[in-house]
Amino acid sequence: MKRKVYITVLSVLSLLATAVFSGCMEKAFPNDDLDFYWRLDRIEYRDGVNFQGTPCEYKDVDDIMFGFARHIVLIEAPGLSQQHGITTETGDSIKLDYSIYNNPALKGPLQDCGLDSVVSVFRIEYPDRQRMVLSGKKTVLRFRKW
């Protein structure tokens, strides 16, 4: 009889401990859809003119990577050393902030990646689990999960 009570008490305590620990755990990344490594496939220019003022509706890209993790974004692109930025998500939009470098020369390489300035805001959409679309004032960036 003592053994049965002992096993019951241990079972209840283990279930209680499991419930407490699983209830207070926070996910490592707040947005599991965004957090990953994304390959930029296409930059579409909303007004049909690129940042240099040349008529251009879109530019297909295959060598620019964006990595998102927690509140950090990393861009890897030719001619641009790895640049880390800060992300801020608000509902269905995301802000990519590279102003931490305080480097005006960074604007040109970021424009090659589809960002109109060192602080850019985009509406974020996931057409499916393998694709992401960031829509900004001047550009639409289309990504594929890497």
N, C-alpha and C positions, 0 to 999 in steps of 0.2 A: 504494500500500500504506500509506504514511504517513497519507494522508487517511482511509482506512478505520479505522485504529487510533485516530486522533484523534476521529472521529465516535463510535466505540464508547465511548471513555473519557468523552466529553462526555455521551452518553446515560446511561451508568451513573451519573455524578455527578448529573445532573439527576433521575434516578429516586430516588437516595439522598437528595438534598436534599428532594424532595417527600415522601418517606416520613418523614423526620425532622421536618419542619415540620408535617405533618398529624397525626402521632402525639402531638405535645406541645401541640396547641391545645386549650384548654378552651372549652366552650360558654359563650356570654355569659350565659345563664340556666340554672340547674341544673334547672329543671322547665319544659320547654316546654309542657306541658299547662296549667299554672297561669298562666304569665306572659301576661297579656293584659288587656283591659278587659272587665269582666263587669257585666251589668245584673242587679240583684236583682229577681226577679219575685215572690217570695213568702216571707213569714216565717211558719213554723208553730210554734206554742207547744206543747211536749210535754205539759204538764199541763192544757191548755185554758184557761189564765189568762195574760193578758199581763203585762208588767212593772209596770203600774199596778194590778194586782189585779183587773181587769175580766175576766169570762169571755170568752174569745176563742180560737177554735181556730187561726185563721190571719189574716194580713193580706196582701192583694195589694198590691204596690208597683210603681211604674213610673218613679220619679224618683230612685233611688239607684244610684250606680255605684261599683264597686270596681275599682281598677286594681292589678295585681300586677306587679312587676318586680324580679328578683333577690331581695333580702331586705327589700323595702319594699312596703307596701300603702298605697294612697291611697283615701280615701272621699270622694265628692262627694255631698252630700245637701242638700235645702232646710233651712235653719235650722242648718246645720253648715258652718262654713268648711272648706275643704279640709284634711283631717287626714291626716298621714302617720304610719304605724306601722311597727313592725318585725315581720317574719314569721320564724318558726322552724319548719322542717319536720322531722318525725321520723316516718319510715315513712309510714303512711297518715293522719297527723294534722298539723295546722298550728296554731300559736299566733299570734294577732294581739295585739300588745302596743302599747298607746297610753299606757303609764305614763310615757313620756319627757316628756310635757307637765306632769306633776305638777299636774293641774288636776281637782279633784273635780267641777266643773260639767260636765265632758265626759261623765260617765257617762250622763246623761239623753239627750243627742243620739245617743250610741252605742247606747243601748237602742232608739231609734227605728229604727236600722239593723239590729237583731237581735242585737247583741252584749250579753251579760249584764253585762259589767264592762269595765274598761279593759284587762284581760288575759283573753282568751278563748281556749279551746282547742276545736278542731273536728276531727271525722273528715272526711276529704275523699274524695269519690267523683266519678267522671266517667262518668255513664250513657252518654254519647256525646261526640263531639268538640265539640258545641255547647252542652252543658249541664254544670253543676257543682253538687254538693250538699255543703254544709257542715253537719254534724250535731253540735250541742253538747249540753250538759247540759239546757238550757232551751229551745233553739230549733233549728229546722232551716231553713237558708237555701237557697233554690233560685235558681240563677243561669242566665242565658243569655249566651253569648258575644256581645259587642257588635260 
